[in-house]
Each structure stands twice: as structure tokens, then as C-alpha cells.
């Protein structure tokens, strides 16, 4: 993976690895994972995983909404435009 790569993922551990390698990780709901956000999301994910392992029932993510789709499209467009300008 190169620092200019863009990865689209809902997998928080993968997003953390992408950020560690200076890549850009985008969630399918239009969330940009960066050093300021990905580690807190990873900690929350790990906590929920431990709770589920202990038998606690947790709810999954809400269904993807049109607002989520639009936020994703907007973020992807901004990210790719910015990366293309840097290459020019």
C-alpha cells in the first residue's frame, strides 16, 4: 500500500492499518478515518466485541440511508479531487 492509496471500508481494524501507513480510509457512510478518529472508533469497536463475547446483546449498525450515501459520495469526490490536484 502507498501513502496515496484510498481504501473504502467499514472494517475499523483495516482502517486503522491504512491510517498507520499514511493512506486514506473512508467508511461507507461518509466517515473519514484519520489519526484523530480511527483509534477511538477502534477502541469502541473492541469494547463492543468484548461485550458481545460476554453474552451481552448489542444492536448492529442502522440501515444505510440516502443521507449516508450522499455523505459518502461527497467525501469520495473531495478526496479523489484533492489527490488528483496533488499529482498534477
N, C-alpha and C positions, 0 to 999 in steps of 0.2 A: 504494500500500500504506500502511496506517495502522499505528501502533505496537501497536494491539490485535489485529492480524491473526495468525492461526495458520496456518502452512504445513506441510504434511506432504510430505516429500521425501527421496529418497535421493541427490539431486544436491547434492554438497558445495558447489560454487560458488554455487548458488542459495541454499543455507542460509546461506552467508556474507553474501550480499547482504541476505537477510531480517534477519539479526542486525544488520548495519550500519544498517538502517532501524528498529531497535528492535522488530522483530516477533519472534514466537516460531516457531522451526523445530524440527520433530520428525521424526526418522527412522523408517522403517517397522519398525525393530527395537526401538523404545522408547528411543531416544537423544535427549536434549535437546541441541540445538546452541545454545551460548551463547558469549559472548566468550572464555570460558576454555577452550573445547574446539574451536570451529569452525575456528580458524586453524591449529591443529596438525593437524587432520584434513585441511584443505585442503593443507597442506604435504606430508603423507603421500600424498595423492591425486596431487598434482603430481609427486612423486618417482616414484611407481609408473607414471604416464603416461610420464615420460621413460625409465624402464627399458624399458617395453613398446615405445616408439618406437625404442629402440636394439636391439631384437630379443630382449630377454630375455622368456622365457615366465613369466607370473605366473598364479596361480590367482585365480579370481573369488571373490565372496562365498559363504559357505556357504549351503545352503538355509535358508529361513525355518523356524524351529522353533516349536513350540507355546509355548515359553518366550518367544521373541521376540514372538509375537502377544500374549501376556498382558502383557508389559512395555510394549508399545505401547498397549494398551487402558488400562492403569493410568495411564500418563503422560498420555494424551489426556484421560482423565477428570479427573485432578488439574488439568491446565492449564485446561480449559474451566470447571471449577468455580471455580477461582481468578479467572478473568477475569469470570465472571458475578457473583461476590461484589463485585468492584471496581466493577461497573456499578450495582449495587443501592444 
